[in-house]
Amino acid sequence: MAQSSDALADFRPETVRGRPGFFRVARTTTGQWWFIDPDGHPFFVKAVHGVTATESTPHDPAARLRRWGFNALGGGGETLQAEEALPFLATVDFCAAGSPLHLAGVRLPDVFDPDWRRHARERAAERCGPAAENPLVLGWLTDEAAGWSPRPAADRPGLLQVCLSLEPGLAAYHAAWEFALALHQGRLEALARAWGTPLANKEALRVLTRAEQGITTRGYLQDDARWTREFARRYFTTAAAAVREFAPNHLVLGCRWRGPAGPALLAACAEAADVCLIDHTELPAVPSGPVLLGDFNWVQESFWSAPPVRRGVGPTSLERMLRRGRLVLTRAAAHPAVAGYVWHRWRDRPGEAPPFGGGLVHADETEAREHTELLTLINDRVEELRAMATNAETNA
């Protein structure tokens, strides 16, 4: 967007979140959400998660990022930012506060523990306090490696089922059983009937969960949705309050989901956080924003797959992936609710091979040009794409 001598004149004052001299976020008079840098200028986040450098690295990661059009570090880049003065996403890791719940893919703090607020404040004081005056903090992720239960379609245990299967010494276990039984006349047989699942006793449910067999009946899913909303409300409300107490100058960015979160979790996050991270597939359901695409990448089947065609006809998998990737990311960049995106990984995972590795750098530290060339083109055009979207909306 064009920058006037008074850049903040382009923003609606009532939408500004954050404090002067630090990163803020606000909505323009034309309806677009932007970050605002400490100098008061619009800033569209173009970041990468997990950027690291070792003594044996032959290339400067920060120089590479800048050359490819990125302007910030995602989660896991705190060490590098101290050397390179790049804006970055900081992480509190509230899952390390108190006694975490860890079962069937779930990794979360016990938000029903009477000491949860104290644990959250202690964690925020430890993590946020030392960085409270750092103007390069884009905002705080409440957790980067939290494990919320998979969506029901995954046919694995949902959050309610997991909490009902925890060890009895955990507060979430007792809260979950009190919640579930209260919905079904206080009787296990009534609960089992409503869920369409034979449960002779509580241990029978624990056996299902440990085998990662999820209950996916309509009756269960209704109860799970209600439980998830309450769990998420407690998590985000307390986490956001703790961050704001010990880092009052900084934005709260919510949780890194590493995939679609679903409407219940996103709604709870949006009520407490300044900016939410979302999956690109959830963008059509986003109301007004602001959001970050939290783990964007086009190295996934939905980008390269195609219906069977006659051999020798049509584009290759790589061509489809890049074509669709360009389309999805350019459309997202122009979306009024989107204030930035984060590419999901700096380096390929072990076992990945070009051109279908997910990192911008291969295991041997060479550049993943199959990704970086297109990302550079898109990054360099983001401001133009957003200006074009604004003009189109104005002239409509």
C-alpha positions as semicolon CSV with decimal commas, in nm:
position;residue;x (nm);y (nm);z (nm)
1;M;0,000;0,000;0,000
2;A;0,118;0,356;-0,057
3;Q;0,288;0,503;0,248
4;S;0,196;0,861;0,330
5;S;0,400;1,089;0,555
6;D;0,150;0,996;0,824
7;A;0,108;0,623;0,757
8;L;-0,134;0,572;1,047
9;A;-0,382;0,804;0,876
10;D;-0,466;0,507;0,652
11;F;-0,586;0,300;0,948
12;R;-0,907;0,303;1,147
13;P;-0,808;0,415;1,498
14;E;-1,060;0,190;1,672
15;T;-0,901;-0,122;1,513
16;V;-0,543;-0,063;1,628
17;R;-0,407;-0,334;1,860
18;G;-0,070;-0,295;2,028
19;R;0,145;-0,006;2,148
20;P;0,343;0,263;1,963
21;G;0,711;0,182;1,917
22;F;0,637;-0,192;1,886
23;F;0,459;-0,407;1,632
24;R;0,089;-0,340;1,611
25;V;-0,193;-0,460;1,387
26;A;-0,479;-0,257;1,245
27;R;-0,737;-0,235;0,968
28;T;-0,717;0,022;0,692
29;T;-1,001;0,247;0,592
30;T;-1,043;0,020;0,287
31;G;-1,079;-0,292;0,504
32;Q;-0,736;-0,458;0,485
33;W;-0,552;-0,580;0,793
34;W;-0,179;-0,504;0,822
35;F;0,087;-0,527;1,085
36;I;0,239;-0,188;1,166
37;D;0,613;-0,183;1,232
38;P;0,769;0,009;1,524
39;D;0,825;0,310;1,295
40;G;0,456;0,324;1,207
41;H;0,470;0,176;0,857
42;P;0,249;-0,101;0,713
43;F;0,418;-0,441;0,732
44;F;0,302;-0,765;0,568
45;V;0,467;-1,059;0,744
46;K;0,666;-1,294;0,516
47;A;0,838;-1,537;0,750
48;V;0,977;-1,890;0,775
49;H;0,957;-2,127;1,072
50;G;1,263;-2,299;1,215
51;V;1,540;-2,090;1,061
52;T;1,869;-2,193;1,218
53;A;2,240;-2,169;1,147
54;T;2,530;-2,383;1,262
55;E;2,903;-2,323;1,252
56;S;2,927;-2,558;0,955
57;T;2,657;-2,375;0,754
58;P;2,826;-2,239;0,439
59;H;2,554;-1,979;0,377
60;D;2,414;-1,689;0,581
61;P;2,047;-1,778;0,655
62;A;1,946;-1,416;0,709
63;A;2,100;-1,308;0,379
64;R;1,918;-1,590;0,204
65;L;1,587;-1,492;0,361
66;R;1,624;-1,132;0,252
67;R;1,726;-1,236;-0,100
68;W;1,413;-1,448;-0,129
69;G;1,192;-1,160;-0,015
70;F;1,123;-1,270;0,343
71;N;1,122;-1,007;0,616
72;A;1,080;-1,202;0,942
73;L;1,154;-1,520;1,134
74;G;0,883;-1,764;1,235
75;G;0,886;-1,986;1,541
76;G;1,220;-2,130;1,644
77;G;1,427;-1,840;1,514
78;E;1,496;-1,656;1,839
79;T;1,870;-1,733;1,837
80;L;1,921;-1,606;1,485
81;Q;1,721;-1,286;1,536
82;A;1,953;-1,177;1,816
83;E;2,236;-1,171;1,562
84;E;2,049;-1,039;1,258
85;A;1,796;-0,788;1,400
86;L;1,505;-0,948;1,214
87;P;1,145;-0,928;1,339
88;F;1,040;-1,265;1,481
89;L;0,762;-1,469;1,636
90;A;0,845;-1,547;1,998
91;T;0,707;-1,852;2,179
92;V;0,592;-1,893;2,541
93;D;0,531;-2,271;2,536
94;F;0,254;-2,285;2,795
95;C;0,251;-2,664;2,754
96;A;0,559;-2,660;2,976
97;A;0,361;-2,494;3,254
98;G;0,249;-2,729;3,528
99;S;0,161;-3,092;3,453
100;P;0,093;-3,131;3,081
101;L;-0,168;-3,365;2,936
102;H;0,008;-3,606;2,704
103;L;-0,195;-3,889;2,549
104;A;-0,303;-4,005;2,200
105;G;-0,141;-3,709;2,026
106;V;-0,269;-3,449;2,272
107;R;-0,010;-3,224;2,436
108;L;-0,169;-2,942;2,634
109;P;-0,153;-2,785;2,979
110;D;-0,410;-2,896;3,232
111;V;-0,632;-2,589;3,222
112;F;-0,860;-2,734;3,493
113;D;-0,577;-2,754;3,745
114;P;-0,652;-2,502;4,025
115;D;-0,290;-2,385;3,984
116;W;-0,312;-2,336;3,605
117;R;-0,323;-1,956;3,627
118;R;-0,022;-1,948;3,856
119;H;0,171;-2,186;3,632
120;A;0,084;-1,973;3,328
121;R;0,199;-1,652;3,497
122;E;0,525;-1,813;3,604
123;R;0,590;-1,937;3,251
124;A;0,508;-1,598;3,098
125;A;0,733;-1,420;3,347
126;E;1,018;-1,655;3,254
127;R;0,974;-1,635;2,877
128;C;0,816;-1,294;2,810
129;G;0,977;-1,084;3,082
130;P;1,333;-1,073;2,939
131;A;1,201;-0,975;2,591
132;A;0,932;-0,732;2,707
133;E;1,112;-0,425;2,567
134;N;1,230;-0,584;2,241
135;P;1,067;-0,395;1,951
136;L;1,145;-0,677;1,705
137;V;0,895;-0,917;1,863
138;L;0,610;-0,949;1,610
139;G;0,404;-1,116;1,878
140;W;0,388;-1,417;2,108
141;L;0,280;-1,766;2,009
142;T;0,117;-1,923;2,312
143;D;0,253;-2,261;2,200
144;E;0,445;-2,381;1,898
145;A;0,429;-2,756;1,961
146;A;0,091;-2,799;2,129
147;G;-0,102;-3,110;2,035
148;W;-0,474;-3,047;2,007
149;S;-0,675;-3,354;1,916
150;P;-0,720;-3,427;1,545
151;R;-1,042;-3,329;1,377
152;P;-1,319;-3,591;1,398
153;A;-1,269;-3,706;1,038
154;A;-0,928;-3,839;1,140
155;D;-1,105;-4,124;1,328
156;R;-0,875;-4,079;1,625
157;P;-0,966;-3,985;1,983
158;G;-1,109;-3,637;2,024
159;L;-1,016;-3,405;2,309
160;L;-1,305;-3,512;2,533
161;Q;-1,225;-3,881;2,486
162;V;-0,860;-3,815;2,567
163;C;-0,941;-3,620;2,883
164;L;-1,177;-3,894;2,998
165;S;-0,889;-4,140;2,958
166;L;-0,623;-3,952;3,153
167;E;-0,475;-4,065;3,482
168;P;-0,713;-3,995;3,772
169;G;-0,457;-3,772;3,940
170;L;-0,509;-3,500;3,677
171;A;-0,772;-3,231;3,724
172;A;-0,878;-3,248;3,358
173;Y;-0,976;-3,613;3,406
174;H;-1,221;-3,533;3,685
175;A;-1,354;-3,223;3,507
176;A;-1,415;-3,423;3,189
177;W;-1,612;-3,698;3,366
178;E;-1,815;-3,444;3,561
179;F;-1,892;-3,263;3,235
180;A;-1,979;-3,574;3,033
181;L;-2,194;-3,742;3,296
182;A;-2,382;-3,420;3,372
183;L;-2,505;-3,421;3,011
184;H;-2,639;-3,777;3,047
185;Q;-2,827;-3,804;3,378
186;G;-2,506;-3,877;3,568
187;R;-2,504;-4,237;3,443
188;L;-2,236;-4,412;3,237
189;E;-2,492;-4,639;3,067
190;A;-2,688;-4,332;2,948
191;L;-2,366;-4,176;2,815
192;A;-2,272;-4,498;2,633
193;R;-2,617;-4,517;2,479
194;A;-2,606;-4,155;2,361
195;W;-2,263;-4,210;2,209
196;G;-2,360;-4,539;2,050
197;T;-2,057;-4,705;2,208
198;P;-2,053;-4,999;2,452
199;L;-1,875;-4,887;2,769
200;A;-1,894;-5,131;3,058
201;N;-1,680;-4,902;3,274
202;K;-1,439;-4,611;3,254
203;E;-1,147;-4,841;3,186
204;A;-1,313;-4,958;2,863
205;L;-1,293;-4,604;2,728
206;R;-0,928;-4,577;2,832
207;V;-0,851;-4,898;2,638
208;L;-1,004;-4,748;2,321
209;T;-0,805;-4,430;2,362
210;R;-0,473;-4,601;2,421
211;A;-0,533;-4,798;2,100
212;E;-0,606;-4,457;1,935
213;Q;-0,955;-4,568;1,833
214;G;-1,172;-4,261;1,825
215;I;-1,545;-4,240;1,889
216;T;-1,698;-4,055;1,594
217;T;-2,071;-4,092;1,648
218;R;-2,293;-3,787;1,625
219;G;-2,377;-3,798;1,994
220;Y;-2,014;-3,803;2,098
221;L;-1,910;-3,532;1,853
222;Q;-2,173;-3,294;1,992
223;D;-2,035;-3,338;2,344
224;D;-1,675;-3,317;2,222
225;A;-1,743;-2,984;2,050
226;R;-1,884;-2,835;2,372
227;W;-1,590;-2,965;2,576
228;T;-1,335;-2,838;2,323
229;R;-1,486;-2,489;2,331
230;E;-1,464;-2,475;2,710
231;F;-1,110;-2,617;2,717
232;A;-0,993;-2,370;2,451
233;R;-1,163;-2,078;2,625
234;R;-0,978;-2,153;2,949
235;Y;-0,649;-2,202;2,765
236;F;-0,654;-1,887;2,552
237;T;-0,806;-1,655;2,811
238;T;-0,545;-1,741;3,072
239;A;-0,252;-1,760;2,829
240;A;-0,333;-1,424;2,668
241;A;-0,374;-1,255;3,007
242;A;-0,037;-1,390;3,123
243;V;0,142;-1,265;2,810
244;R;-0,016;-0,921;2,840
245;E;0,088;-0,898;3,203
246;F;0,456;-0,965;3,138
247;A;0,487;-0,835;2,779
248;P;0,231;-0,554;2,764
249;N;0,397;-0,397;2,459
250;H;0,356;-0,705;2,241
251;L;0,077;-0,871;2,046
252;V;-0,068;-1,211;2,133
253;L;-0,073;-1,439;1,828
254;G;-0,245;-1,749;1,961
255;C;-0,131;-2,104;1,894
256;R;0,060;-2,266;1,608
257;W;-0,175;-2,543;1,493
258;R;0,033;-2,717;1,223
259;G;-0,285;-2,789;1,027
260;P;-0,655;-2,697;1,021
261;A;-0,779;-2,614;1,371
262;G;-1,152;-2,613;1,314
263;P;-1,409;-2,342;1,394
264;A;-1,439;-2,408;1,769
265;L;-1,069;-2,361;1,839
266;L;-1,033;-2,064;1,604
267;A;-1,330;-1,889;1,764
268;A;-1,181;-1,932;2,112
269;C;-0,845;-1,806;1,989
270;A;-0,996;-1,501;1,816
271;E;-1,177;-1,396;2,134
272;A;-0,852;-1,373;2,333
273;A;-0,566;-1,316;2,085
274;D;-0,482;-1,013;1,872
275;V;-0,401;-1,224;1,565
276;C;-0,480;-1,590;1,494
277;L;-0,277;-1,834;1,289
278;I;-0,488;-2,037;1,044
279;D;-0,447;-2,301;0,776
280;H;-0,494;-2,179;0,418
281;T;-0,792;-2,413;0,380
282;E;-0,976;-2,223;0,654
283;L;-0,944;-1,882;0,490
284;P;-1,292;-1,883;0,330
285;A;-1,445;-1,924;0,678
286;V;-1,249;-1,639;0,837
287;P;-1,477;-1,348;0,928
288;S;-1,299;-1,014;0,948
289;G;-0,945;-1,102;1,064
290;P;-0,668;-1,037;1,133
291;V;-0,497;-1,369;1,061
292;L;-0,163;-1,516;0,959
293;L;-0,133;-1,822;0,739
294;G;0,054;-2,012;1,006
295;D;0,221;-2,308;0,832
296;F;0,180;-2,250;0,462
297;N;0,340;-2,482;0,209
298;W;0,243;-2,634;-0,122
299;V;0,429;-2,963;-0,073
300;Q;0,115;-3,164;-0,004
301;E;-0,109;-3,393;-0,202
302;S;-0,388;-3,141;-0,243
303;F;-0,152;-2,927;-0,454
304;W;0,000;-3,194;-0,679
305;S;-0,274;-3,458;-0,709
306;A;-0,488;-3,493;-1,021
307;P;-0,753;-3,731;-1,155
308;P;-0,621;-4,007;-1,381
309;V;-0,551;-3,892;-1,737
310;R;-0,415;-4,050;-2,049
311;R;-0,040;-4,091;-2,031
312;G;0,150;-3,797;-2,176
313;V;-0,142;-3,557;-2,136
314;G;-0,155;-3,270;-1,889
315;P;0,096;-3,111;-1,650
316;T;0,336;-3,300;-1,425
317;S;0,290;-3,326;-1,050
318;L;0,556;-3,058;-0,998
319;E;0,389;-2,824;-1,244
320;R;0,051;-2,872;-1,078
321;M;0,201;-2,815;-0,733
322;L;0,367;-2,487;-0,826
323;R;0,074;-2,364;-1,033
324;R;-0,174;-2,426;-0,752
325;G;0,072;-2,298;-0,494
326;R;0,109;-1,969;-0,677
327;L;-0,268;-1,933;-0,707
328;V;-0,342;-2,009;-0,340
329;L;-0,069;-1,788;-0,197
330;T;-0,133;-1,488;-0,423
331;R;-0,505;-1,502;-0,346
332;A;-0,431;-1,527;0,026
333;A;-0,191;-1,233;0,013
334;A;-0,466;-1,020;-0,138
335;H;-0,729;-1,131;0,114
336;P;-0,825;-0,839;0,344
337;A;-0,811;-1,052;0,662
338;V;-0,459;-1,182;0,595
339;A;-0,173;-0,980;0,746
340;G;0,104;-1,222;0,651
341;Y;0,213;-1,581;0,612
342;V;0,478;-1,816;0,747
343;W;0,637;-2,088;0,532
344;H;0,625;-2,403;0,742
345;R;0,986;-2,517;0,744
346;W;1,339;-2,392;0,676
347;R;1,509;-2,725;0,608
348;D;1,390;-3,053;0,450
349;R;1,300;-3,332;0,689
350;P;1,511;-3,649;0,686
351;G;1,398;-3,873;0,403
352;E;1,251;-3,593;0,192
353;A;1,390;-3,552;-0,157
354;P;1,374;-3,263;-0,405
355;P;1,156;-3,136;-0,559
356;F;0,906;-3,259;-0,300
357;G;1,092;-3,165;0,017
358;G;0,914;-2,911;0,231
359;G;1,210;-2,690;0,323
360;L;1,364;-2,392;0,149
361;V;1,704;-2,548;0,213
362;H;1,797;-2,909;0,142
363;A;1,980;-3,135;0,386
364;D;2,311;-3,048;0,217
365;E;2,238;-2,674;0,267
366;T;2,175;-2,613;-0,105
367;E;1,887;-2,385;-0,201
368;A;1,552;-2,546;-0,285
369;R;1,512;-2,341;-0,600
370;E;1,194;-2,528;-0,691
371;H;1,035;-2,328;-0,406
372;T;1,250;-2,020;-0,355
373;E;1,225;-1,886;-0,711
374;L;0,846;-1,877;-0,704
375;L;0,831;-1,756;-0,344
376;T;1,067;-1,469;-0,430
377;L;0,841;-1,361;-0,716
378;I;0,534;-1,370;-0,493
379;N;0,704;-1,201;-0,196
380;D;0,822;-0,915;-0,417
381;R;0,466;-0,861;-0,544
382;V;0,271;-0,881;-0,216
383;E;0,227;-0,507;-0,172
384;E;0,125;-0,473;-0,539
385;L;-0,128;-0,757;-0,505
386;R;-0,282;-0,595;-0,200
387;A;-0,299;-0,256;-0,368
388;M;-0,469;-0,413;-0,670
389;A;-0,721;-0,585;-0,441
390;T;-0,797;-0,255;-0,269
391;N;-0,847;-0,075;-0,600
392;A;-1,074;-0,350;-0,728
393;E;-1,286;-0,332;-0,413
394;T;-1,302;0,049;-0,431
395;N;-1,410;0,047;-0,796
396;A;-1,661;-0,236;-0,757
